């Protein structure tokens, strides 16, 4: 078991989640149960799965949750493109979110590779 707060990938995913929550407050109210909710859940899922994996007692379980976090990051990328194309996000906001999601995915992949070589 390790402290997820110390992982830079968790810190970055937490910051991305906060951004997603703040910006989506301006989305149309009709999207509360649509893209707004989906984006918030996907973003939060990244950091929550990292945290849950760190709370498990084996590297294999941690790896499983990191892979789920990777999937959530990919989901957020797709949702970001949809929100951008609908005009809910500016090009700049979307580019920023996509860059952060890509960085998080790279970090998760690196952590997964490190886990694999340690075992």
Steps between C-alpha positions, in 0.01 A plus 500: 500500500631846414392859553338611175543867599873463432447385141543781249249332269235515772580867569466585130178304464359674807576840348335394174190386689474836673528679163233280348263570789560875487462541125200269461298719736455728196368220277130514413273385781344252258836316506512441877412133449673488160851605408553703820441202727691263275805726487501550874471126566774413251740761639436401862528133406862549395616618840264275695626187326860602567410547867311171519785311336746647747280375783519141378754251626663384179671643195263300279198670655664841472569430132137403443376831641762697306368341180147606597633854558653488151161413356338787687762741364424382146130543568560857619697574182206392285253696711724806475489479122122472508466800734737702282312412183169595665647837594495436875879527524728748330775365276751603766320326785463184296866506394606547863284212623613271219865579571455426869311177431777390263765579761307306765466202265875504436569512871259214569661294224844568646383398846351180358830417326689564822266269691550231239880516521498496881306172505 
